[in-house]
Every structure is written in structure tokens, then in C-alpha cells.
Amino acid sequence: MARATLIGFTAVAMWALLAMLTAASGTVPPFQLSAMTFAIGTLVGLAMRIVQPAPKGLRIPLQVWIVGIGGLFGYHFFYFTALRAAPAVEASLIAYLWPLLIVLGSALMPGERLRWFHIAGALLGLAGTALIVTKDSGVGFEAQYSFGYLMAAVCAVLWSAYSLLSRRFPAVPTSIVTWYCLATAILSLMCHLLLEDTVWPRGTTQWLAVLGLGLMPVGAAFYTWDYGVKHGNIQVLGAASYAAPLLSTLVLIAVGAAEPSGRILAACLAITGGAVLASKSMLFDRKARTAVTSAEAKEARP
């Protein structure tokens, strides 16, 4: 379980590159960028199938397809809609309720037990994320943006539901994400043709940024996240997901696109502390570590 949790966390690390690469991709419209990057993400999955072919004769239930495609495309559709209908700060903060919803929703999953430190860790992470997202602008929710706020809330619910429901199908191989990405690319292309004007990247740097998006935060990240939520500690992954905006900000600081501040330091302490607290049972509980080791040993036996 610990190994799967770490694999799942690599998705969070890759999502930290999302802001930088998106900014570097130029002025490509959101749905067009989604179509392009998810098409590349599909190629990532096809390449994985060459290395590790998918099981033959495996029947995938209809609800798996609904959950997968609805999660990937639905999240991005409603997120883009929210950004069009509400200020980015408030919309992003509402959308980033999904890690907390994952932690809370895990209590409803078979074999899971929600403890106080899972909730406290997730709330600390949310507080740290608020410091990152709001910056110095503050947050002011206004009734005229209610539709955008609602769309952002739908984002949070959709991604948390996708993550939690995926855990109910551990036998479904992660290679299925290939087809989720393909469907999302096609649906995004349809939205682009209906709602946007086409703007292509200009120059090598912008094209490389689009390629980087498709290979990592909008590509490999969805595969490692799928494996993590199916086989890892989902409460820890949920709380640790709040590290994404922090890591994203640190990346922007490293490349000179943002300035360090006391607010960033406070966010770092809150998010790191929350992740450690949520991981309490895995990091500090000897019995829990022994149980995890025994479970992993049983899984490894032929």
C-alpha cells in the first residue's frame, strides 16, 4: 500500500507543473489545449501498453466507463466553465475542495476508516491552499458569480467522486485510462469547435510546453493517480494532494515567475504539516506499518 501511495503522489508532483507549462503554452484556448494534451496523454497510455499489455478478455463494466470519462472530461469541462463565469481566485479555491471531499468520502468506502487526523490533515492542507490561491487579493464571494461558484463546486464533487469510485474497481487495469484520455480529447475537441476560435502555439517553446503538458500533468499523472487511488492509502493521497498548488508555486518561484513571501512559507508549513498528520498511521504507527507490510507480502505471493 505504501508503494502504491507513493506512486499516486507522483501525480500530485506532476500536477505542480501544470501552471508553469500552461503559461508557457501561450494563448491556446482551454478546450483546444485540453484536446491537444489529452491526445498526447492517450499516446502515453498506448506506449505503456507496449511495455505492459492489458489483460485479454477482461470485460469492463459500463459504470467504469461512465466514472472514468465523466471524471476526466467532466472535471475539465466544469472547471473551464467556472473560470468563464466567476473570478479565478474564488473558482479555484472552491474547485480545490476535492482533496477534502476525498478524505471525508473515504469513510463510505468498504474497508476504510476515517480518523480524526485524516480530517485535521485535510483541513490544514485546505488552509494552506487558501493562502496560496488567494495571495494578496483576498476572497470576496458575490451573488452575481453564483453560477461560476456552482460550476467550481461541481468540479470538486466530480473529481473526488471519480477518485473514490475508481477505488471500487481495483481489478480494472490502469491501462483503461488510455481510453478515458482519448474520449476526453474527442469531447474537448467538440467543445472547442463549438465554443472557441482556434489559436495554435507559436514557436518551439510553446509547442514543447504543450508536449510537456500532455506527457506529464495531463498524461502520465492520470495513470499514476489511478493506480494510487485503487491500491494506495486514499486518505493520505487526498490530504497530500494539497501539496500540488504549493509545489506549483515553488516551481514558479524557481523559474522567476513568482516571488517568495511569508505567505508561501506559512502555506508550506500548513500543507506539509497537514500531509504528515494525515499520514500519521502510516508514518508513526508501528502496528499499521506491520499490517501494511504483511498485506503487501500477501499480494506479492503467486
C-alpha positions in Angstrom: 0.0 0.0 0.0 2.8 2.4 0.8 4.4 1.9 -2.6 1.1 2.5 -4.4 0.5 5.6 -2.3 3.9 7.0 -3.4 3.1 6.2 -7.0 -0.2 8.1 -6.6 1.7 11.0 -5.1 3.8 11.3 -8.3 0.6 12.6 -9.9 0.5 15.4 -7.4 4.1 16.3 -8.2 3.4 16.3 -12.0 0.3 18.5 -11.5 2.6 21.0 -9.9 4.0 21.7 -13.4 0.5 22.5 -14.7 0.6 26.2 -14.1 4.1 26.8 -15.5 3.5 24.7 -18.6 0.1 26.2 -19.3 1.5 29.7 -19.1 4.3 28.7 -21.4 1.9 27.3 -24.0 0.8 30.7 -25.0 -2.8 31.8 -25.7 -4.2 28.4 -26.8 -7.9 28.3 -25.8 -8.7 26.0 -22.9 -10.8 23.3 -24.7 -8.3 23.3 -27.6 -5.4 22.9 -25.2 -7.4 20.1 -23.4 -8.0 18.3 -26.7 -4.3 18.6 -27.7 -2.9 17.5 -24.4 -5.3 14.6 -23.8 -4.5 13.3 -27.3 -0.8 13.2 -26.2 -1.9 11.6 -22.9 -3.6 8.9 -25.0 -0.3 8.2 -26.7 1.3 7.8 -23.2 -1.1 5.1 -22.4 -0.6 3.4 -25.8 3.2 3.4 -25.1 2.6 1.8 -21.7 0.6 -0.9 -23.4 3.6 -1.9 -25.5 5.6 -2.3 -22.3 2.8 -4.0 -20.3 0.0 -5.2 -22.5 -3.5 -5.1 -21.0 -5.2 -8.4 -19.9 -7.1 -10.0 -22.7 -10.7 -10.9 -22.4 -11.4 -8.5 -19.5 -14.9 -7.1 -19.6 -15.1 -3.5 -18.4 -18.5 -2.7 -16.7 -20.4 0.2 -18.2 -20.3 2.1 -14.9 -16.5 2.1 -15.1 -16.6 3.9 -18.4 -19.1 6.4 -17.0 -17.0 7.1 -14.0 -13.7 7.4 -15.9 -14.8 9.6 -18.8 -17.2 11.6 -16.6 -14.3 12.2 -14.2 -11.7 13.4 -16.6 -13.8 15.2 -19.1 -16.4 16.4 -16.6 -13.9 18.0 -14.3 -12.2 19.9 -17.1 -15.5 21.0 -18.7 -16.9 22.4 -15.5 -13.6 23.9 -14.4 -13.3 25.8 -17.7 -16.9 26.9 -17.4 -16.3 28.1 -13.8 -13.4 30.2 -14.9 -15.5 31.8 -17.6 -18.3 32.6 -15.1 -16.5 33.6 -11.9 -13.2 35.2 -10.7 -10.3 32.7 -10.9 -9.3 33.0 -7.3 -12.7 32.1 -5.8 -13.4 29.5 -8.5 -10.0 27.8 -8.0 -10.5 27.8 -4.2 -13.9 26.1 -4.5 -12.7 23.6 -7.1 -9.8 22.7 -4.8 -12.2 21.3 -2.2 -11.8 17.9 -3.9 -8.9 16.6 -1.7 -11.0 17.3 1.4 -14.0 15.6 -0.2 -11.8 12.6 -0.9 -10.7 12.3 2.7 -14.3 12.7 4.0 -15.8 10.5 1.4 -13.3 7.7 2.1 -15.3 6.9 5.2 -18.0 5.5 2.9 -15.7 3.1 1.2 -15.5 -0.6 2.1 -12.7 -1.4 4.4 -11.8 2.2 5.1 -11.8 4.0 8.4 -11.8 7.8 8.7 -9.8 9.0 11.7 -9.6 12.5 13.2 -6.1 13.1 11.9 -7.2 12.4 8.4 -9.8 15.2 8.7 -7.4 17.6 10.5 -4.7 17.0 8.0 -7.0 17.7 5.1 -8.3 20.9 6.7 -4.7 22.1 7.3 -4.0 21.5 3.7 -7.1 23.4 2.7 -5.9 26.3 4.8 -2.5 26.3 3.2 -4.1 26.1 -0.3 -6.2 29.2 0.6 -3.0 31.1 1.4 -1.6 30.1 -2.0 -4.6 30.7 -4.1 -5.8 33.9 -2.6 -2.4 35.6 -2.5 -2.9 39.2 -1.5 -6.1 39.7 -3.4 -8.4 38.3 -0.7 -11.6 36.4 -1.4 -14.9 38.1 -2.0 -17.8 35.8 -2.9 -20.5 37.7 -4.8 -24.0 36.6 -5.7 -23.6 37.6 -9.4 -21.0 34.8 -9.8 -23.1 32.1 -8.2 -23.3 30.1 -11.4 -19.5 30.0 -11.6 -19.2 29.1 -8.0 -21.6 26.2 -8.6 -19.6 25.0 -11.6 -16.5 25.0 -9.5 -18.3 23.0 -6.8 -19.3 20.5 -9.4 -15.6 20.2 -10.3 -14.7 19.3 -6.8 -17.5 16.8 -6.5 -16.7 15.2 -9.8 -13.0 14.6 -9.2 -13.5 13.4 -5.7 -16.2 11.0 -6.9 -14.0 9.8 -9.7 -11.2 9.1 -7.4 -13.3 7.3 -4.7 -15.4 5.3 -7.2 -12.3 4.2 -9.1 -11.2 2.5 -5.9 -14.2 0.3 -6.0 -12.8 -1.3 -9.2 -9.2 -2.4 -8.3 -9.3 -5.2 -10.8 -9.7 -2.8 -13.7 -6.2 -2.2 -15.0 -4.8 1.3 -15.1 -4.4 1.0 -18.9 -8.1 1.8 -19.1 -7.1 5.5 -18.5 -5.8 5.4 -22.1 -9.4 5.4 -23.4 -10.6 7.9 -20.8 -7.9 10.3 -22.2 -9.0 9.6 -25.8 -12.7 10.2 -25.0 -11.8 13.4 -23.2 -9.7 14.6 -26.1 -12.6 14.0 -28.6 -15.2 15.7 -26.3 -12.8 18.6 -25.7 -12.3 19.0 -29.5 -16.1 19.1 -30.0 -16.4 21.8 -27.3 -13.6 23.7 -28.9 -15.2 23.7 -32.3 -18.5 24.9 -30.8 -17.2 27.5 -28.3 -13.8 28.7 -29.3 -11.6 30.1 -32.1 -8.5 28.1 -32.9 -5.2 29.5 -31.8 -2.1 27.4 -32.5 1.0 27.6 -30.3 3.8 29.9 -31.7 7.4 28.9 -31.7 9.3 25.9 -30.3 8.9 26.8 -26.6 5.1 26.9 -26.8 4.9 23.6 -28.7 7.3 22.0 -26.1 5.1 23.3 -23.3 2.0 21.6 -24.9 4.0 18.4 -25.3 5.1 18.6 -21.7 1.5 19.1 -20.5 0.4 16.0 -22.5 3.3 13.9 -21.2 3.0 14.7 -17.5 0.2 16.7 -15.8 -2.4 15.9 -18.5 -0.9 12.5 -19.3 1.2 10.2 -17.0 -0.3 11.9 -13.9 -3.7 10.4 -14.6 -2.3 6.9 -14.8 -0.3 7.1 -11.6 -3.2 8.7 -9.8 -5.5 5.8 -11.0 -3.1 3.3 -9.6 -2.6 5.2 -6.3 -6.3 5.6 -5.5 -7.0 2.0 -6.4 -4.2 0.4 -4.4 -2.8 3.0 -2.0 -4.0 4.9 1.1 -6.6 7.2 -0.3 -6.9 9.4 2.8 -3.2 10.1 2.7 -3.4 10.8 -1.0 -6.3 13.1 -0.6 -4.6 15.2 2.1 -1.3 15.2 0.3 -2.9 16.5 -2.9 -3.0 19.9 -1.3 0.8 19.9 -2.0 0.0 20.5 -5.7 -0.7 24.3 -5.5 2.3 24.7 -3.1 4.7 22.8 -5.4 3.3 24.7 -8.4 4.1 28.0 -6.7 7.6 26.8 -5.7 8.2 25.9 -9.4 7.1 29.3 -10.5 9.4 30.9 -7.9 12.3 28.7 -9.2 11.8 29.9 -12.8 11.4 33.5 -11.7 7.7 33.8 -12.4 6.7 34.4 -8.8 8.2 35.9 -5.7 8.8 34.1 -2.4 7.0 35.5 0.7 6.0 34.9 4.3 2.6 33.7 2.9 4.3 31.0 0.9 6.3 29.9 4.0 3.1 29.7 6.1 1.4 27.7 3.3 4.3 25.4 3.1 4.2 24.7 6.9 0.4 24.2 6.8 0.3 21.8 3.8 3.4 19.8 4.9 2.0 19.6 8.5 -1.4 18.5 7.2 0.1 15.8 4.9 2.3 14.4 7.8 -0.7 14.5 10.2 -2.9 12.7 7.6 -0.2 10.1 7.2 0.2 9.6 10.9 -0.9 5.9 10.9 1.5 5.1 8.0 4.5 7.0 9.3 4.3 6.6 13.1 2.0 3.7 13.9 4.1 0.5 14.1 1.1 -1.8 14.0 -0.2 -0.1 10.9 3.2 -0.4 9.2 3.4 -4.0 10.1 -0.1 -4.6 8.7 0.7 -2.8 5.5 3.9 -4.8 5.1 2.1 -8.1 5.7 -0.7 -7.2 3.2 1.9 -6.3 0.5 3.7 -9.5 1.1 0.5 -11.5 0.6 -0.2 -9.6 -2.6 3.2 -10.4 -3.9 2.8 -14.2 -3.4 1.8 -16.1 -6.6 
